[in-house]
Amino acid sequence: MSGRVLAMLLVGALALPLAAPSYAQSGGSNVWNFRVYLDDKPIGYHRFTLTRQGADGELKSEARFDVKVLFINAYRYVHDVTERWSGRCLKAMTANTDDDGERFTVNAAADGAGLSVAVTRGAAQGAAPKVRKIDGCAMSFAYWDAEILRQSRLLNAQTGDYEAVTVSTAVDDRVAVRGKSLDAKRYRITGPKNPIDLWYSASGEWLALESAVGGGRRLIYRIE
C-alpha cells in the first residue's frame, strides 16, 4: 500500500446544499473515533478530538495502522497532530509521522496574514527544515469541518504540502453508521493522488471516509 495515499488522508467555491457545523461556539468538544479497514480487514484507528473555546479551537489527531501479511507486519503508520484554529483559519500545527520508516515533522505557525510551514523529511532529522509561506486563511484536511468542501487548497499535515484540490458537487447516498443505514451527502476530493470520498449528514456531521489504494483496494473509515 502506498504511503502517498495515506498522506492525502492525513489528509473552487461551491454552492453546497450542506450546512457546515458551527465552529465558533462558546465551548465544548467533539470526538470522531474511526475504526480503519483495508477492504474488510481492520488495520487500526484514527481518532480526532476537537476542543473549542469561543472562536478558538484545538484539534488533536492520532492514527495507528498496522497491515499484516501472513502474520508479518507489512506496513506500519503512526501519525500525531495538534492543530490550533481561530475561526476557520489554521493558526498553528505540530505533526509527527512515521510512514513505514519514513519520518516527517511539520511545524506551522501564524506569520503575519498567513502561515509559515517548516517541514523536515527523511532520516536527516537534524537538518534544517524546508520552510514555505502560505498567504491568507489556510485550512488543513479538516474533514470534521465541512467548510473544507469550499476550498481550492488544503494543507497536508503529513508532508506540509499545500495541496491543490477540487471537490465534486453533492450526490445523495446512504452510508452505514454504527450498524444503521443513514441518508447522507457524498463528496469527492480530488488532488494530485487518489481521490477521497467523504459522507456528511444533512446537518454537516462527518460520517465516513473512503479512498482507493494500490491494487484496487479501499481504505475505509467507519465511525464508532
Secondary structure, 3 states (H helix, E strand, C coil): CCHHHHHHHCCCCCCCCCCCCCCCCCEEEEEEEEEEEECCEEEEEEEEEEEEECCEEEEEEEEEEEEEECCEEEEEEEEEEEEEEECCEEEEEEEEEEECCEEEEEEEEEECCEEEEEEEECCCCCCCCEEEEEECCCCECCCCCHHHHHCCEEECCCCCCEEECEECCCEEEEEEECCEEEEEEEEEEECCCCCEEEEECCCCCEEEEEEEEHHHEEEEEEEC
